[in-house]
Amino acid sequence: MRKRTITILIFCTLLILNSCTTYEEITMRDAVIFSHNMEFHNSLGVRKLYFERPEDRGYTQIIFVYSEEDFLAGDFPNEAIVAWPSLVTYLSIYAANNWLRENEGGVALETYGLTYPLTVRDMIDNWEAYRSFTHWRDLDILEHSMDEFGRIMSLEENIFVGAIIVSDIDVTDFGLESPTPIRDFFRRNEITGRSIIFEMYDKLDEDVQRKLLTETPNLMADYRAELRYIEWRARHE
């Protein structure tokens, strides 16, 4: 398992627009913001990690790992938040590489200690440099990744809705008139809709659940995050 422990250190931040060199102190808060912006999954299951102020709850470091499997197999300190890439994370790397191809010569990656193509390894093992390069306010590359994210999640939601339609679940128990509007309800009421979808998942046959784990991996990753978040909130209430 590969991992990177985030501690307070000094590193060189190179600004893209004017190539000026400045120095700043990298703190726990910077790592939290980076994890939030790149939409990493995390051991707390918190979607909006930036707003939870985990440092106020005794967390002192973020450990970036390559996958949820690395997190589950690891032995991490209680004061650490463990984070790993999500679908959005991978799509952002893809979009950044597209931007580099379209703007060849516009950015000297070596000045950031990076090489083309950018990989998830850069984001995990060299996150400070990746953070310095991307500067999402200056590079218009996140929009493409979010468009692709919506397309992929829409496909997975359709598969999930199909499983509900052929099941014996009575959707009126969840305040819906029929299975058909589940996806629209999910989109209009993201937080409430997400919880309802996951409640429905719990009522599906085990064989169907296993099939959905394979066919809707990103939706199921969100489901596991939801379970972690419920557990984490219960411990801190």
Secondary structure, DSSP 4 states (H G I P E B T S, - for coil): --EEE---EEEEEE-TTT--EEEEEE-HHHHHHHHHHTT-EETT--S-HHHH-GGGGT--EEEEES-HHHHHH----TTEEEEE--HHHHHHHHHHHHHHHHTTTSS-GGGGT--SSP-HHHHHHTHHHHHHHH-TTT-TTHHHHHHHHHHHHHHHHHHHHHHHHTS---GGGGT-S-STTHHHHHHHSHHHHHHHHHHHHHHS-HHHHHHHHHH-HHHHHHHHHHHHHHHHHHHH-
